[in-house]
Every structure is written in structure tokens, then in C-alpha cells.
């Protein structure tokens, strides 16, 4: 067996490489961090607040997937309303989800 070190194909020493990778991960994670602000309701001219939201708008506001939204509907966490062939959600129902319940 050969006792020589295996050559590293990176232009950095191992510790320096790991430090650069950590810096890269930190900077990427800072870009991805979820906002801590409360979702803002979309505005419609002439109305103080938009009463109905489409499924994709709810997903964007709550930062959830469509599968999660459908699971919530199935479990009764959020109620959907059908108007003809379209599905909508009431702002009052969404607001109950995002505001903490008073004890």
C-alpha cells in the first residue's frame, strides 16, 4: 500500500475550503429565510379589503403548498366556497388562521 496523501483537486486547503463552503451556505440561507411579517391582504380599488381569494393567492399569502391547502380543506381547518366551477376562500376564514386565538 502506498502511504502518500491523496491529492486534493481543490485550490484550497481543507479547512479553508470548509470555511468558504460555510460562508456560501450562510449567505444562501439568509436569502431564503421566510419573512417574519404578517401577510398583507391584497387590495382591490373601491373596497377596503378583498373578500374572496383564489387558491394560489391563499397559498402565496400563507406560504403553503396546494397539497397543504387541500388537506386543510379536507380536515375542516379552512372552508372553500365554490362559485360555478371556481373555488374561493373568504378573508375572514384566512384571518382566523393567521391571528392567534385569544385565551
C-alpha positions in Angstrom: 0.0 0.0 0.0 1.1 3.5 -0.8 1.4 5.9 2.2 1.3 9.0 0.1 -1.5 11.5 0.6 -4.2 11.5 -2.0 -4.0 14.8 -3.9 -6.9 17.2 -3.4 -8.4 18.7 -6.6 -9.4 22.0 -4.9 -7.2 25.1 -4.9 -7.7 25.5 -1.1 -6.5 23.7 2.0 -9.3 21.5 3.5 -10.1 23.9 6.4 -10.1 26.9 4.1 -12.5 25.0 1.7 -14.8 24.2 4.5 -14.9 27.8 5.8 -15.7 29.0 2.3 -18.5 26.4 2.0 -19.9 27.6 5.3 -19.9 31.2 4.2 -21.6 30.2 1.0 -24.3 28.3 2.9 -24.9 31.1 5.3 -25.3 33.7 2.5 -27.7 31.4 0.6 -29.8 30.7 3.8 -30.1 34.4 4.5 -31.6 34.9 1.1 -34.1 32.1 1.6 -35.3 32.9 5.2 -39.0 33.3 5.5 -40.3 36.7 6.2 -41.5 37.3 9.7 -44.1 39.9 8.7 -47.8 39.2 8.8 -49.2 38.6 5.4 -50.8 41.7 3.9 -54.2 41.4 2.3 -54.4 42.2 -1.3 -56.2 45.5 -2.1 -59.0 46.0 -4.6 -59.8 49.5 -5.8 -63.1 50.7 -4.2 -63.1 48.1 -1.5 -61.4 48.3 1.9 -60.5 44.6 1.8 -60.7 41.9 -0.8 -63.3 39.4 0.5 -62.5 36.4 -1.7 -59.2 34.8 -2.6 -58.2 32.2 -5.1 -56.3 29.1 -4.0 -53.0 30.3 -5.4 -53.4 33.6 -3.6 -54.0 31.8 -0.3 -51.0 29.6 -0.9 -48.8 32.6 -1.5 -50.1 34.5 1.5 -49.7 31.7 3.9 -46.6 30.3 2.2 -48.0 26.8 1.9 -48.3 24.3 -0.9 -51.5 23.5 -2.7 -51.4 20.0 -1.2 -51.4 21.6 2.3 -54.3 23.8 1.4 -56.3 20.9 0.1 -55.5 18.9 3.3 -56.7 21.9 5.4 -60.0 21.9 3.5 -60.4 18.2 3.9 -59.7 18.5 7.7 -62.0 21.4 8.1 -59.3 23.9 9.1 -60.2 26.2 6.2 -63.5 26.3 4.3 -63.7 26.6 0.5 -66.6 28.2 -1.4 -67.5 27.2 -4.9 -68.9 29.7 -7.3 -69.7 27.9 -10.6 -66.6 25.9 -11.3 -64.2 28.1 -9.3 -63.0 27.7 -5.7 -62.6 30.7 -3.4 -61.7 31.3 0.2 -63.1 34.0 2.5 -60.7 36.5 4.0 -62.4 36.2 7.4 -61.6 32.5 7.4 -58.0 33.2 6.4 -57.7 35.9 9.1 -58.8 33.4 11.8 -55.8 31.2 10.8 -53.2 33.9 10.9 -54.3 35.7 14.1 -53.6 34.0 17.4 -56.7 32.9 19.3 -57.3 35.0 22.4 -57.5 33.0 25.6 
